[in-house]
Amino acid sequence: MEWQLQDAKNQFSKVVQKARHEGPQIVTLRGERTAIVLSARDYDALRAGRPTLVDDLLGGPVWDDELADAVETRTNTPSRDVAL
């Protein structure tokens, strides 16, 4: 079902209940789709099995030994003159 923003604001609890029982509720602003209200169950189903940002960061490329050695042996001095 589509809701104009003003109506969705005024009847938010009804929008949420319909999302829980009937499925996603579309909110429009000036006739354009702006937001979708989903039940927590529908949201969880969309997110199931998808990696999180942490998973993506931890699953980055593997460093080969040469790169790891280069990082470990680099100097800790700044690469440019830093004036305070």
CNS distance restraints for C-alpha pairs under 8 A (distance, minus, plus):
assign (resid   1 and name CA) (resid  24 and name CA) 7.61 0.50 0.50
assign (resid   1 and name CA) (resid  25 and name CA) 5.30 0.50 0.50
assign (resid   1 and name CA) (resid  26 and name CA) 6.08 0.50 0.50
assign (resid   2 and name CA) (resid  25 and name CA) 6.09 0.50 0.50
assign (resid   2 and name CA) (resid  26 and name CA) 4.61 0.50 0.50
assign (resid   2 and name CA) (resid  27 and name CA) 5.76 0.50 0.50
assign (resid   2 and name CA) (resid  28 and name CA) 6.95 0.50 0.50
assign (resid   3 and name CA) (resid   7 and name CA) 6.18 0.50 0.50
assign (resid   3 and name CA) (resid   8 and name CA) 5.65 0.50 0.50
assign (resid   3 and name CA) (resid  25 and name CA) 7.33 0.50 0.50
assign (resid   3 and name CA) (resid  26 and name CA) 6.03 0.50 0.50
assign (resid   3 and name CA) (resid  27 and name CA) 4.76 0.50 0.50
assign (resid   3 and name CA) (resid  28 and name CA) 6.06 0.50 0.50
assign (resid   4 and name CA) (resid   8 and name CA) 6.13 0.50 0.50
assign (resid   4 and name CA) (resid  27 and name CA) 5.68 0.50 0.50
assign (resid   4 and name CA) (resid  28 and name CA) 4.88 0.50 0.50
assign (resid   4 and name CA) (resid  29 and name CA) 6.14 0.50 0.50
assign (resid   4 and name CA) (resid  30 and name CA) 7.77 0.50 0.50
assign (resid   4 and name CA) (resid  31 and name CA) 7.54 0.50 0.50
assign (resid   5 and name CA) (resid   9 and name CA) 6.12 0.50 0.50
assign (resid   5 and name CA) (resid  27 and name CA) 5.73 0.50 0.50
assign (resid   5 and name CA) (resid  28 and name CA) 5.65 0.50 0.50
assign (resid   5 and name CA) (resid  29 and name CA) 5.65 0.50 0.50
assign (resid   6 and name CA) (resid  10 and name CA) 6.23 0.50 0.50
assign (resid   7 and name CA) (resid  11 and name CA) 6.00 0.50 0.50
assign (resid   7 and name CA) (resid  12 and name CA) 7.99 0.50 0.50
assign (resid   8 and name CA) (resid  12 and name CA) 5.22 0.50 0.50
assign (resid   8 and name CA) (resid  15 and name CA) 6.40 0.50 0.50
assign (resid   8 and name CA) (resid  27 and name CA) 6.91 0.50 0.50
assign (resid  11 and name CA) (resid  15 and name CA) 6.35 0.50 0.50
assign (resid  12 and name CA) (resid  16 and name CA) 6.19 0.50 0.50
assign (resid  13 and name CA) (resid  17 and name CA) 6.16 0.50 0.50
assign (resid  14 and name CA) (resid  18 and name CA) 6.10 0.50 0.50
assign (resid  15 and name CA) (resid  19 and name CA) 6.15 0.50 0.50
assign (resid  15 and name CA) (resid  25 and name CA) 6.79 0.50 0.50
assign (resid  15 and name CA) (resid  37 and name CA) 7.56 0.50 0.50
assign (resid  16 and name CA) (resid  20 and name CA) 6.28 0.50 0.50
assign (resid  16 and name CA) (resid  37 and name CA) 7.06 0.50 0.50
assign (resid  16 and name CA) (resid  38 and name CA) 7.75 0.50 0.50
assign (resid  16 and name CA) (resid  39 and name CA) 7.28 0.50 0.50
assign (resid  17 and name CA) (resid  21 and name CA) 6.25 0.50 0.50
assign (resid  18 and name CA) (resid  22 and name CA) 5.18 0.50 0.50
assign (resid  18 and name CA) (resid  23 and name CA) 6.69 0.50 0.50
assign (resid  18 and name CA) (resid  24 and name CA) 7.87 0.50 0.50
assign (resid  18 and name CA) (resid  25 and name CA) 7.23 0.50 0.50
assign (resid  19 and name CA) (resid  23 and name CA) 4.61 0.50 0.50
assign (resid  19 and name CA) (resid  24 and name CA) 5.01 0.50 0.50
assign (resid  19 and name CA) (resid  25 and name CA) 5.67 0.50 0.50
assign (resid  19 and name CA) (resid  37 and name CA) 6.40 0.50 0.50
assign (resid  19 and name CA) (resid  38 and name CA) 5.52 0.50 0.50
assign (resid  19 and name CA) (resid  39 and name CA) 5.35 0.50 0.50
assign (resid  20 and name CA) (resid  24 and name CA) 7.98 0.50 0.50
assign (resid  20 and name CA) (resid  38 and name CA) 7.30 0.50 0.50
assign (resid  20 and name CA) (resid  39 and name CA) 4.86 0.50 0.50
assign (resid  20 and name CA) (resid  40 and name CA) 7.84 0.50 0.50
assign (resid  23 and name CA) (resid  38 and name CA) 6.85 0.50 0.50
assign (resid  23 and name CA) (resid  39 and name CA) 7.20 0.50 0.50
assign (resid  23 and name CA) (resid  42 and name CA) 7.84 0.50 0.50
assign (resid  24 and name CA) (resid  36 and name CA) 6.34 0.50 0.50
assign (resid  24 and name CA) (resid  37 and name CA) 5.60 0.50 0.50
assign (resid  24 and name CA) (resid  38 and name CA) 4.81 0.50 0.50
assign (resid  24 and name CA) (resid  39 and name CA) 7.11 0.50 0.50
assign (resid  25 and name CA) (resid  36 and name CA) 5.57 0.50 0.50
assign (resid  25 and name CA) (resid  37 and name CA) 5.06 0.50 0.50
assign (resid  25 and name CA) (resid  38 and name CA) 6.71 0.50 0.50
assign (resid  26 and name CA) (resid  33 and name CA) 6.72 0.50 0.50
assign (resid  26 and name CA) (resid  34 and name CA) 7.61 0.50 0.50
assign (resid  26 and name CA) (resid  35 and name CA) 6.05 0.50 0.50
assign (resid  26 and name CA) (resid  36 and name CA) 4.63 0.50 0.50
assign (resid  26 and name CA) (resid  37 and name CA) 6.47 0.50 0.50
assign (resid  27 and name CA) (resid  33 and name CA) 6.03 0.50 0.50
assign (resid  27 and name CA) (resid  34 and name CA) 5.76 0.50 0.50
assign (resid  27 and name CA) (resid  35 and name CA) 5.07 0.50 0.50
assign (resid  27 and name CA) (resid  36 and name CA) 5.95 0.50 0.50
assign (resid  27 and name CA) (resid  37 and name CA) 7.55 0.50 0.50
assign (resid  28 and name CA) (resid  32 and name CA) 5.07 0.50 0.50
assign (resid  28 and name CA) (resid  33 and name CA) 4.40 0.50 0.50
assign (resid  28 and name CA) (resid  34 and name CA) 5.09 0.50 0.50
assign (resid  28 and name CA) (resid  35 and name CA) 6.87 0.50 0.50
assign (resid  29 and name CA) (resid  33 and name CA) 6.54 0.50 0.50
assign (resid  29 and name CA) (resid  34 and name CA) 6.05 0.50 0.50
assign (resid  38 and name CA) (resid  42 and name CA) 6.06 0.50 0.50
assign (resid  38 and name CA) (resid  43 and name CA) 6.19 0.50 0.50
assign (resid  39 and name CA) (resid  43 and name CA) 6.26 0.50 0.50
assign (resid  40 and name CA) (resid  44 and name CA) 6.02 0.50 0.50
assign (resid  41 and name CA) (resid  45 and name CA) 6.20 0.50 0.50
assign (resid  42 and name CA) (resid  46 and name CA) 6.33 0.50 0.50
assign (resid  43 and name CA) (resid  47 and name CA) 6.32 0.50 0.50
assign (resid  44 and name CA) (resid  48 and name CA) 5.94 0.50 0.50
assign (resid  51 and name CA) (resid  55 and name CA) 5.57 0.50 0.50
assign (resid  51 and name CA) (resid  56 and name CA) 6.53 0.50 0.50
assign (resid  52 and name CA) (resid  56 and name CA) 6.34 0.50 0.50
assign (resid  53 and name CA) (resid  57 and name CA) 6.17 0.50 0.50
assign (resid  54 and name CA) (resid  58 and name CA) 6.03 0.50 0.50
assign (resid  55 and name CA) (resid  59 and name CA) 5.84 0.50 0.50
assign (resid  56 and name CA) (resid  60 and name CA) 6.40 0.50 0.50
assign (resid  63 and name CA) (resid  67 and name CA) 6.06 0.50 0.50
assign (resid  63 and name CA) (resid  68 and name CA) 6.12 0.50 0.50
assign (resid  64 and name CA) (resid  68 and name CA) 6.33 0.50 0.50
assign (resid  65 and name CA) (resid  69 and name CA) 6.05 0.50 0.50
assign (resid  66 and name CA) (resid  70 and name CA) 6.22 0.50 0.50
assign (resid  67 and name CA) (resid  71 and name CA) 6.25 0.50 0.50
assign (resid  68 and name CA) (resid  72 and name CA) 6.20 0.50 0.50
assign (resid  69 and name CA) (resid  73 and name CA) 6.08 0.50 0.50
assign (resid  70 and name CA) (resid  74 and name CA) 6.04 0.50 0.50
assign (resid  78 and name CA) (resid  82 and name CA) 7.43 0.50 0.50
